[in-house]
Amino acid sequence: MSETVSIHEFDTEDAPEKERFEITDDAQAAWAMRKLLSLRKKMIENEAIADAERTRIDAWLHYANHKFESDVVYFESILTAYAKTQRETEERKSIETPYGSVKSRATQDKFKVVDEEAFFKWAEEALPDAINVKRTPALAALKKAATVESTDTLGMVAVMEHGEIVPGVAVEPGGVNYSVEVSK
């Protein structure tokens, strides 16, 4: 049985340009919103179908590979044990075969802070360089203290109460944002 798929005329290059519909009243806006809601619901349904298929495929993959996991662990452990003895006795850092390799690499000790409060208390006195301080602009405080003015040469700038232009600050003009929300 064959399935017919229709292609929107704006999906093809040869199609004539479609006249743009313009909403002129609330009834037409309601119609357009209903169409938009229908399209979004169809998209959500398609996502649910795809998610169900992913879940089914993931479950199959887990089932298919699960029986190999213990053998993988076994072979990795015996290869690692062999590489360890070779490193200790023959000073070989890696074992190369046509099918893969086992490599060893010495690592350095790692420090991990498990009690930040105790560490900071100690480091402030004993080793201040062990503390990173990150400075970031507090734009909320600047917005409270400054106003926005438009200049001929600099454009829109942040200005302090006494007339000083705040250096290093650009002002992007605000506007009106529109968002379309459909009912669920």
HELIX and SHEET records of a PDB file:
HELIX    1   1 GLU A    9  ASP A   11  5                                   3    
HELIX    2   2 ASP A   26  GLU A   90  1                                  65    
HELIX    3   3 GLU A  116  ALA A  126  1                                  11    
HELIX    4   4 PRO A  128  ALA A  130  5                                   3    
HELIX    5   5 LEU A  139  ALA A  145  1                                   7    
SHEET    1   A 2 SER A  94  THR A  97  0                                        
SHEET    2   A 2 GLY A 100  LYS A 103 -1                                        
SHEET    1   B 2 ALA A 146  THR A 151  0                                        
SHEET    2   B 2 GLY A 155  MET A 160 -1                                        
END                                                                             
